Amino acid sequence: MNPRTICIMGRLLDQEDGLGVYSSNLLRNLFDLDRDSRYLVLLRTNKCAGLFESYPNVQTRVIPSRSKLWWDQVSVPRAARRAGADIIFNPKFSLPLLSRIPGVFVLHGSDWYINPGNYTWWDNIYIRVMMPIYIRKAARLLSISQVAIDDLVKYAGLDPRKVRPSYGAASAHFRPVKDRKSLREFAERYRLPERFILTVGRVYHTGHDRLDEYPGGNNERLILGFRLYHERVGKLPLVVIGRDIEKYLRSHGFDDAALKGVHFTGFIPNVEIVNAYNLAEFFVLATLYESFPLPLIEAMACGCPAMVPSTGGCPELAQGAARLIDPLDVQSIASGLLELERSEDLRTQMGAAGLERAKMFSWRRTAEVTLRILDEVAPRVKAGALREEGS
């Protein structure tokens, strides 16, 4: 009787975005919980080769490949077969289609079906052809929210009996920060205003070999809503965290006058963004659709009042702890900004409610749900049973 072997498709770990954060946090907690199984983490580059070296039951192997398709469909099943894997697990969607090893993967959203204009025509064709195939191929699935499950039942033929929501969480460093010196140094480094509204955004698709614009960030309407907020005598500046957002906006017709009062920081590492949430008067997210809005969870975990879209997974995750807006309506964005600026009591109430709501999400809970699904597909062999067999 040998310990169970699980092969992890880990190329997602290379991404410096929410998907990369999701994968690294989930896997660390999964490895902490399950010391009875052997894990083989397959990577496409050396970038994260040392990430799990402290885990004695985890082996990492780098398999370079120019093509993601070749890596997924040829390199991974070959390595899994040679390792004698009992399960192939992908923290994102896709599985080796010709492998006989049962597979489990995570559904990260349904935006392709809700907002196809956010993606290129070939991405939309790929999703509509391949997503149902991957769903049928999977032995079981996990999802980052219930709304993603509901959408994919409707649009991709997902059998709801095969899937379970596992959600995600803020990383452990997202919490209220009391070190005023540290916060002051962060503010000085990025030349932040004394008081401000915070947003984080993106203008390009992540995880791609090319830089395609991502309209789902909805940055244009957020800036227009902010302009209207100022016309109505709103006083706070807007701090925007994200790579190339100012460049993107200026290339889309926003000049100095349109961007007055907007402070662009550029990219800030995830480990530092906690300081921005703790310094902000409140946080606004105006993206068109988020199946699992990680910035909302991060803001709530820091006690930062949050204003988020009424679409996608935001209402499900906030459960009344955030102010909802219509991301398509500039008036709705401006009204929300004014309401939160003008009521300190409301901000205090929302910050406290957010802290309590954020406690419902933890990476350990996500890993526990994931482990239960893996156990259903291929049961673990407990270490005690192995010792007993060997005696």
N, C-alpha and C positions, 0 to 999 in steps of 0.2 A: 504494500500500500504506500504510494508516493504522495507527497503534498501536492495540492492543486497548483497548476501553473497558469497564470493569467498574463497574456500579452497585451501591453498598452500601446495604442497608436498615439505617440506623443509629439507629433510635429506641431501641434497647436501650442506647445510650451514656448516656442520661439517668438510668439506674437506678443508685442508690448501693448496689449489692449485688454478689454474685459475678458475675452476668451482665454488669453494667456494667464490672467490672474485666476480665473475660474479653474483652469486645469491644474495649476501648481498647488493651489489650496486644497482642492478636492483630493488630489493624489497623495499629498503629505498626510492628510487626515485618514485616508483610506489605508495607507501603509502603517500608520500608527495603530489603527484598529485591528488590522489583520496581519498578525505575525505568523499565522499558520500556513499561509500560501506563499508560493514563489512568484515574483513579479519580474517580467522582462519589459523594460520600457524602451521602445524603439524611437529613435530620433532621426531627423533628416539632416541636422547640422550638429556641430560641436558646441553650440551656444549654451545649452543647458546640460551638458554631459556630466557635470559634477553635482547636479541639483539634489540627487537622492543617494549620494554615496555613504551617508551615515546609516542607512537602513540595510541590515545584514541580509535580508531576504529579497533585496531589490538589485537587479542587474540592469545596467544601461548599455545599449548598443547603438552606435551611430551608423546609419545606412544612407550614405549620400545618394541623391537622385535629383536630376534636373526637372523631372516631371512628377507632379503630385499624383497624377493618375497611375503612373508606373509604380510609384512608392506604395500607394494604397492597395493596388490590385495585384502586384507581383512581389515586391520586396517584403511587405508585411506578411502575407500568408506563407511565403517561403520560410521566413525567420520563425514564424509561429509554429509551423509544422516541424522544423528542425528542433525547436525547443520542447516539443511535446505539449504544446499549450492546450488547456482545457477550455479556455474562453479567450476571445479577442474582444477587448474593450476599447472604445474610442470615446474620449470626452467631447467630441464633436460628432456631426453626422457623417456617415459613410462607413462601409464595411467592405472587406474583400468578398466579392460576389461569388467566386468559384471555390472558396474554401469550405471544407466540411466542418470546420471548427465553429461552434456556435458563437454568435456575436451579440454584443450589447452596445448601444451608443446613446448619446444624449442629444435630445432635440433642443436647439438653442433659440428657436423662434419660428415665426411664420410670416415675417415681413415681406418675403417675396410674393406671397399671395395677397397680402393686404395692400401693399404699396409697390407694385411691380415697376413703377417709374423710377424707383430708387436704384434700379439695377440695369445692367446692359441686357440687350435682347438675348445674348447667348447664355448669360447667367440664368435668366428666366426660363429658357428652354431646358437647360441642364436640370434645374430644380424640378420643373414639372415632369420631366422624364424620369429622373433618378431618385427623387425623394420617395415616391411610392414604392420603387423597387427596393431601396435600402430598408424602408419600413417593413416590407414583407420579409426581407432576408433576416432581419433581426429576431433573435429568440425572445428578447425583452428589450424595452426602451425606458429611458428616464427623460424627464422634461424639466426645464427650468421654471415652469409655471403652469398653472391649470389653464390659463387663457391660451397658451401655445398648444396644449392638448386639444382644446375645443376647436381652435382654428384648423389644426391638421386633421382632425376627424372630419371636418366639413370639407376641406379642400384637397386632402391628399389620401383619403381613404384609410386613415389610421384606425386600427381597432383599439378602442379605449381600454380593453381588458389587458392589452400587452404593455401598457405604459403606466408609470407612476410619477407624480411630480416630486422632485427632489430639491428644487430651488437652488439657491446659492447663498452667499453671505458676504458681508464686508470682511476684509482682512483684519487680523487681530489688532493692528496698529490704528485702526479707525476708532477713536474714542475721544471723549472730552480731554483736552490738553490744558493743564493748569500751569505749565511752565511759561510764564509770561516772557522771559528772556528768549527762549527758543522761538516763540511766536513772533517776537519783535525782530529777531535776526532774519527769520523767513520773510517777513514783510519788507524789510530793508533790502534783502537780496533781490526780490522781484519788484521792488519799488511800488508796493501796493498802497492804495489810498488808505486813510485812517478808518473809514467806514465804507462798505461797499456791498453790492449784490454780487453773488458768485454764480457762474455757470461753467460747465465743462462740456466740450463738444468735439466734433470731428467733421471734416469736410471731404475726406477720402475714405474709400473702403479699406479696411485693414485685412491683413492676411493674403493680399494679392501680390503677384509679381509686378504689377503695374499700378499706377495711381489713377484710379477712376474716381470721378467726383461722386459724393454720396449726398443726394438731396435730402435724405431722411433726417439729416442733422438739423434742418429747418432753421439754420442760422439767420437767414434773411428775415424771416418773420419775427424772430426774437429781437433783432436789431430795430426793426420797424416798430415793434411793440414798445421797446425801450425808448425810442424817439418820442412816441406818443405819450409815454409815461412822463418824460421830461417836459413836454408841452403842457401837461396837466400839473406842472410844478412839482414833479418828483425830484428829489434832491440827490439821491445816491448814485455814484458811478457804478458801472458794470465791469467786473473783472472776468475775462474770458480765458480759460485754460484750454490749450489744445494746439496741436501742430498746424502751422500755416493757415490759421483761420483768418487773420488780418489780410494776408495775401489773397486768399480766396475771395473775401468780401470785396476788396478793392477791384479785383478782376471782374466782379459782377456788378459794378456801378456804384459802389458805396465810397464816397469821397470823405474828406476831412470833416465836413459839416455833418454828414450822415453818421460818422463814427465819433462825434464829440461825446466825451464822457465815458468812452469805452476804452478799457485798459487791457491790452493783449499780453499775456505772459509767455506765449509759446508753450512748448511741451514742458511739463513738470513730472518728474518720476512719481509713480503711484505712492511710494513710501512717504513722500513729502506733501502730497495733496491734503492729508489730514490737517495740516496747519491752516490751509486755506478755508476748509469747512469751519474750523474753530474761530477764525477771524471774521468770517462773513456775517452780516446782519441776517441774511437768509440766502437760500439757494434756489435757483430756477433751472428747470430742465424743460426744454420746449421741443424736443425731438418728436417726430410724427408718430412713432410707434415703437415701443420697447416691450418685448415679451418678458424680460427680467431686467428692470432698470437698476443696474448695479450702483450708479451714482446716487440714486435715491436712498438705497440701503446704507451707503457710506455716509451720506449727510445725516440721516437719522441716527446712526451709531455715534456721531459726534455731537448730537444735540442741536444740529443746525436746522432751523425751520425750512421746510421744502415746499416748493410750488412745482407741480409736475403735470404732464398731460393726462387728460381723462380717457385716453386711448390705451389699448394694450394691457400690460400687466401692472400699470401704475396703481389703479384703484384696488386691485387684488392685494398688492404688497403693502400699500399705505394703510388701508382699512381705516380711513378717516384721520390719519395722523399727518396728512399733507393737504395743501390747498390744490385743487384740481383746476386746470385751465383747458380751453379748447386750443390745441396747437395750430389750428388752421385760421384762427380768429385773432387778428392783431389787437382788437379792442379787448378781448378776453385776457390776453397777455398783459396789456397795459393796466387793466383794472386790478388784476392780481398783484402786480408789482406795487401799485399804489396802496392797496389794502394792507399788504404786509408791512410796507414802510411806515404807514401811519398808525399802526397799532402795536405797541410794544407788548401789551398784554397778550395779543394773539400770537406774536412770535414766541413769547415765553411758553404759552400753552402748547403750541405746536412742537417746540423743541423738546419739551418733556414727554409729550405723546410719542414723538419719534423715537426717543431713547427707549421707551418701553416696547414699542413695536419692533425695533431692531433686535431686541433680545429673542424674538421668535425665530430668527435666522442665525444659524451657525454652521461653519464648515463641518463640524463633527456630525451634526444632524444630517447634512447632505451626504457625508460619507457613510453614515449608518444606513440610510435608505439605499444608497448605491450598493453597499455590501449585501444587504438583504436580497436585492435583485440578482447579484452575482451568485449568491448561495442557492437561489431558486434554479438557476441555469446549470450550475455544476457545484454541488455541495462541497463545503470545506472538509478536509481531513484534519481533525484537531491534533495538535502536537502530542497530547497525551496518548492518543490512539496509535500514533507512530511509534512512540517509545514502548508502548505495550506490545506492539507487534514485533519489535526488535528484541524484546527481552526473552 
